[in-house]
């Protein structure tokens, strides 16, 4: 089933034939509001199609295979990952208990984020991350045998890397492809063992335990738990050479990252910020950068083009 068919199958029947899904990456359904889609071409509002509570309920039933109750844990967390790696965000009236979210009722807002896996989008940064180890797309590498780098040698060359961008600029897509390329290896470098911490199910997009996105042959994935717990569990159980994690920022995240770095693993991570200076304003990130725990910084542009590399910063230059 294609991406478009997968998404159409969960939409309310009355809009399936009218919504144009080509190049769309997000669909917004809101009770008593028009359907809105987002693509590279911008926002499109379907003013003739107003959602009501029955439409929202119908969409939830399709998403959950008519067993909304079975997905209560996912609804409590605010999202459901469906086949194909698509992520459906939901919100409504929250039921709290002892200061924590127990469940959600009267779901009235649905955000369907369509998975777009772009193999090769990290080509332009691989040499930067691996200290110029030859990439398979690098036409200057003439002798495969003489240029081949083992996994042990590669790990020595890889710098702890932080990808920075505003929301929606493609940092998760970029991180996923970096992981895939390092995990699979190529004609010039051996693949390495990667542990992927996928708290929200956006990187590997596991469906019933199976990754829907290609994250590489040597990649192990844990999802459904906090980044802190996931990172420590993977270090103890999977013997990774690289740990990759999306959207760090909490104190516990930083504590786990310090532990991983001090354990001899390399780290690939992302965070929300428009620039390095903005990232440095966050105290926990400031600590990691000032202690030179991250040596490579990749900053994505916010010009509306997803995955646009704005700046590459090597913090080891001159040292």
N, C-alpha and C positions, 0 to 999 in steps of 0.2 A: 504494500500500500504506500502511495506517495505521501509526502508531507501535506500536500493540499488535501488529499482524500482523508488523511487522518484528522485534520482540523475540521473539515466539513462534517465529518461523522459525529462531532460533539457539539456542533452549533444547533441552536433552535431551528426547527424545520423551516419556519417562515423566512429565514434569511439565508439559507444555504445556497440558493440559486442566484442570489443578487450580490453577495459580498465578493468583491474581487480580491483574491488572495495572492496573486503574483507579486513577489518581492515584499510582501507584508511580513513584519516581524512582531507585531503586537495587535491584539484585538481587545477592545474594551466594551463590556456589556454592563449596563447599569439600569436598575429598575426605574421606569418612567423617564428614561433618557435615550437619545438616539445612539445607535451603534457607531463606534469610532474605530478606525484602523490607522496604523502607522507603518510607513514604509520609507525607503530611501527618498521617495518623492514627497514625503511630508505627511500631514494629517488629512484624513478624509472622513467627513461626517455624513452619515446616512440619515438625513433628517426625516425621511419617509418611513423609517423603521424604528419605532419606539419600543423598547423592551418593557415587558410587564413581569410581575412575579411568577407567572406561569412559564414564561420563556426562560427565566433564570433557573427555575426548578427543573425544567426539561433539560437544560444544559448540564446541570449537576448530575441528573440521572444518567445521561449519556456518558459523562466523564467517569462516573463510579460504577458503570454497568448495572444500574438500577439497585445499587446497594450503598446508598449514602452513609448509612450507619457504619459500614465496614471501613470507611475512610475518616472516621471522626478524629483519629489522632492526627492525620494530615490536615484536616480542616482546622483543628486547634492550632497547628503551627502556621496556618495561613496559605498553604499551597499543596497542590497535588501534582506529581509528575506522572505523565501518561506515556503510553507506548510512542516511540519516536523521539523521546527525550524532551517533549514539549512540557512547559511548566504552566500550571493554571493557578493563579493567585485568587484567593477568595476572601471576602470580608463582609461583616455584618454586625450583629449585636453580640458582644462578648460576655460570656459568663465567667466570672472570676471566683477564685477560692484561695484564701490565704495570700492574696496579692499576686496570684499567678493565673494565667488564662487556663480555664478548665475546658471550655468549648466555645463554639460560635453558633448562634441561631439566626434565623431570618437572613440568610445570605442574600445580599442585594447587589453585590458588586463583584464582577469576575474580570480578571485580566489574563488573557491567553497569550503567553509568550512563545512564539514559534521558534523551535530550535533551528539554528543555522550553523552547521559545522562547515568550517572553511579550511580544509587541509591545504597547507602551504602558505597560510597567511603569516607564519612566523619565519619564513625564509630569510627575510631581510635583517633579522636580529640574532640568528643562530650563531654566526661568527662572533658577534659581540658578547654573547653569553658564554661561549666556549673558548674565548681567547684566541679566535681566528683558526680553530680547528676546521679543516676544510668541510664545507657542506656539499651535498651531492649536486646542488645547482651551480656550484662554483666551477666555471669552465677552465680556470687556471690550473686546477689540479690534474696533472698529467700522469702521475704514477701512483695507482691505487695502493700497491704493496708498500711503497716507501712512505706514503702519507698516512697509512692506517694507524689509528689510535685505539688502544684497548680501553675497556671500561675504567680500569684503575687509573690510567693516564688521563682519561677524559675528566674524571671527578676532580683530579688535581687542578685542571684548567678552568673548570666551571666556577663562576663567581656567584655568590648569594645574590639573587636578583629580585628587585621589587618593581612591579609594574604599577604605575600611577595614572589614574584618569578620573574624570567626572563620570557619573553614572551614564550608561548607555553608549559608551564610546568604543566598546569592543575588547576590554581587557580580559574578560573571561574567555572569549573566543581565542584571543592570542595565547593566553596561558595554556589552554587546552591543546593547541597545536604545538607549543614548545614541549609540553609533556610527551605528546605523541612522537615527535621527532627524536627526542632524547631516549625515549623508551625503545623505539624500533631500531635506532641506529641507521647507518647507511654504508655505502661503499668505503667511506673514509673513517668511520668511527663505529665502535661497538656500542650496542645499546646498553642502557643502565637500568637498574631496578628503581622504580618510582613508586612512592606511596602517595596517593591522591586523597586529600581530605575534602569531601564534597558535602558539606553540611546541608546545603539547600538543594542538592541534586541538580545543579546547573552545569557542572563540568562533564561528568560522565553520564549524567541523566539515567541512573539505573532504574529499570522497570522490572519489578519482582526479582531484584538482585542482579540482573544482567545489564551491563552498560549499553546504552543505546548510541552513545557517541564513541568514536574511535580514539582511545587514549593511549594506545600502544600495547605491544605484546608483553612488555615486562612491567606493566603498571597494575598495582593493586589498589582497590577503591574501597573506602569506607564512607558511608553516608548515614544521615538520620541522627547524628549526634553532634555535640558542640565541637568546634574546631580544637579546643583545648584537649578534650577527651580523645578525639580522633587522632591527633598528633602523637600523644603519649602512647596510645594503644598500638599504633602502627610501628613506632620505634621499638616497642617491646616484642611485637609479634611477627613483623614482616621483614626485618633486617634491610631497610631501604638504603639506597645510596643518595637518593634525592627525596625530599618531602615537598609536595606542592599543595598550596592552600589559597583559597580565594577570600578576598575582602577581610583582611586582618584589621585590628583596631582596638580591641578590648585588652585590658591589662593581662588577663589570663592567656590571651593569644600570644602576647609578647613573651610571657614567662615560658610558654611551651616552645616558642621559636628559639629562645636562648638555650634551652635544654638541648634541642635538636642540633643546633650549631655546635655546641660544646661536645656533642656526641660524635662529631665527625661527619655528619650528613650535610649535604648542600640543601639550600632552601630556595624555592621559587614561590613568590607571594604577590598578591595584588592588594590595593587599597584605594578608597575613594579620596581623591584630592585633585585639584586642577593644576597644581604645580608642586615642585619640590619644596618651595618655601612654605606652601600651605600644609604639606605633609609634615614639615618640621615643627609646625605649631601644635601638633598633637604630641603630648608629652611622652607617651610610650614609644611612638615611632621615632621621635627625636633621639631617644636613648639608644635605639638600635643603630641609627645612622651615625651618631656621634661616636659610638664605640666601634665604628667601621665593620659592623656585622653584615651590612649590605654593601657590596662593592659595585654592583651594577644597578643603575636606575633607568627604567624605560618609561618615558612620559608620552602618553597618547594625546593627540589634539582633540579639541572639542568643537570642530568646525562643522559637525554634522556627518562627517565621513567616518564610519565605524572602522576602527583598527588603524587609523592614520598615525604613523610614528612621528611625533613632534620633536623629540630630543632623546639622545642616548648619552648617559653620564657614567663615566668610569671613575669611581671615587678612589681607585688605586693609582691613577695616573699621577706621576710626580713623586710617588712614595718610594 
